[in-house]
Amino acid sequence: MSRIRVGVIGAGMISQVEHIPNLLRLGDLFELVGVADPSRISREYVSEVHGIANFETPEQLFDHKLDAVVIGSPDPLHHEQVLAALGRGLHVFCEKPLCYSPAEIAEIIAARDKAGKVMQVGYMKRFDPSYRLALASLPGTAKTLRSVSVEVNDPDAWPFIAHQRYKRGNDIPEELIAAAQARQKQQVERAIGQPLNDLAFRGFTAAYSSALIHDVNAVHGLLDALSVPDGEVVGAQIFANGDGGQGAVKLLDGQALWTMTHLTVPKLADYKERITLFFDAASLELEFPSPWLNHHPTRLTVKTSDGHTLSTKDLRAGYGEAFVEELRGFWGAIVNGDEVVNRPEHAARDQALLIALTRQHLATSQAG
């Protein structure tokens, strides 16, 4: 069995709570070389807890004979860091959103192809055992699909990581923060292609590209399993100061409608995330736990009706952790040539829809 020498870029929450512990858990597959982060507090805390080396910059990490990197840095840094890693001949796993615009993702695709390396995006729901079972358990077809519903209320991570070993670094130099913010603004303006007000900017970067993007990617996978083509955006609203994002997509020339809503409820320690598909005589529902909770399996429920007789079936595929399984998938793609489940092409498709939702919101707001 081949062990992959891997480094982690970014010592923030996602790396401290998920990626670093999971890479160490998969020690037969990965040799974790170290972590890079501009925050001395964060990176030294990781070294103290896990006994791994730490570096201030990705370049310092790159110099340690790596095979691959896992990128969990702030969103505006993904583009340049992925390109830098591919340019070094490394396999790359990058958290979502990969980039804000399909044009930037196209540059990554070209760099991936030139390097001949694996480039995987961190959509962990595709590796959820219940999600994978859902793909094989769809109780209808494209001809009987009537609607797709996504509903999410989320307080963010705080109720679900209080028991975890995590330390936030508040010592990043102000000039680095300002540079990342300026880069983010430029990237978003390039993606949307028109001026944004503060509400639209926050909604696109937060409710859409940071949160709802997971459900967009998951629904795209379900629609692909049904051979349902991409639809037409017919409605969108950003609300609650950008903490809320809503959208509606017409499918199959109006035979079905895909609706989606994500809302951060900052002081409510409750999490609900549901994806429901309704067919003529059946439904399938995935109810996800907070992604920060381990050993809480996603509930998969299929309901069918034979006249007045309703049957409800709860399906369980196992207790595998999606965050762990996506790293197994990354290793398998590198070592065994397994299919890359989450490719940059998928990210480009997801971002194109989120851009269309944002433009629809802007058009509606301006018309009003």
Secondary structure, DSSP 4 states (H G I P E B T S, - for coil): -PPEEEEEE--SHHIIIIIHHHHHHTTTTEEEEEEE-S-HHHHHHHHHHH--EEESSHHHHHTTT-SEEEE-S-GGGHHHHHHHHHHTT-EEEEESPS-SSHHHHHHHHHHHHHHT--EEEE-GGGG-HHHHHHHT---S-TTTEEEEEEEEEE--SHHHHTTS---------HHHHHHHHHHHHHHHHHHH-S---HHHHHIIIIIIIIIIHHHHHHHHHHHHHTTPPP-EEEEEEEEGGGTEEEEEEEEGGGTEEEEEEEEE-TT----EEEEEEEESSEEEEEEEPPTT-TT-PPEEEEEEEETTEEEEEEE------HHHHHHHHHHHHHHT----SS-HHHHHHHHHHHHHHHHHHHHHHHH-
